[in-house]
């Protein structure tokens, strides 16, 4: 459930930044449980969260997003944001945007990996479980 009637604070911004860094750790460890822990819950009748929209496809709902990460982790997958350039910006009392230029090394199993720059955009929402990501949109940066 989404929490209501709150104000975004500097502590909230720090929590969302820490949530993103936990995501980085989970992605680099190929840890599906860690990814599951950073995603917003599905809310019946309230949109398609969580969602992951990328050049590789559109994934709506928790199971679809987790399946996408499982597929990514089956091959080469390394997620390296430029930590000094991460921006965490409140856009509402219960919504925060994360922007992170990120090098992602990707390659299907048995194929040579490629490293590409993405401008990762994510939306965190305040939930009863704390801050969680509802939207992940990596935009090609090159």
C-alpha angles and dihedrals in degrees: 000000000000113000115234141207098027135130124232110241137185086260089057091052090050091048092052091048089052090047089055091049089051087053090052090052092047093048093049091047090047085234111165092183088055091051091047089054094057097048124097116246119258110256116206110240095003110101132286100295129188098042135169116196117184143145087268093058149292120283120188124188133021098281093048092050093047090048089053091053091047089053091048091049093052089077134023112323127166123163115200117172119190093248095200092056099049111124122199112192129177112227097175141356091277102023131077130180121217120199118188127168100218138183110219120193109203138169137150115251110283094017131100111265125236127210115219135177117240129181097221116207120186134174119214122197129197109246136173085264093052127258116347135169116256098171132035118183119170109191117199108252099193 
